[in-house]
Amino acid sequence: MATSEKHLNACLEVMRDAILQARVWGWSGDVPAEQLADLMDAMHNIPTYIQHWDDVGDEGVKNDLKRYDDKWPKSVDSVIGLVELYDHVLSKLESQT
């Protein structure tokens, strides 16, 4: 089964937010390089997961996001965790149908 449009949009929104956050952190220098690297580590497999949704799907995405959230809970500018953001977007999209 291909990635559903809802899951694709949730993945893209999480990636967009993470990229914007990484850019802000890069300019500010307010977070350790390790945290920035961990954030990008949580993002870099998402395109592969989208391409191979049948093999990893939602579980693969959430595992990577959770690994970051567990290490850096609600850190610095984060209002919500990555898993919470992903779930929120999915919920919002499901309520629109």
Residue pairs with C-beta under 8 A, 6 or more apart in sequence:
1 53
1 54
2 53
2 54
3 11
3 50
3 53
3 57
6 90
6 93
6 94
7 53
7 57
7 58
7 61
7 90
8 50
9 89
9 93
10 86
10 89
10 90
10 93
11 46
11 49
11 50
11 61
11 86
13 85
13 89
14 43
14 46
14 65
14 82
14 85
14 86
14 89
15 43
15 46
17 85
18 39
18 40
18 42
18 43
18 82
19 43
21 39
21 77
21 78
22 36
22 39
22 40
24 77
25 31
25 35
25 36
25 39
25 76
25 77
26 36
30 76
31 75
31 76
35 72
35 75
35 76
38 68
38 71
38 72
39 68
39 72
41 64
41 68
42 64
42 65
42 67
42 68
42 82
43 64
45 60
45 64
46 61
46 64
48 56
49 56
49 57
49 60
49 61
61 86
62 83
62 86
65 81
65 82
65 83
65 86
66 82
66 83
68 82
69 81
69 82
69 83
69 84
72 78
73 81
74 80
74 81
80 88
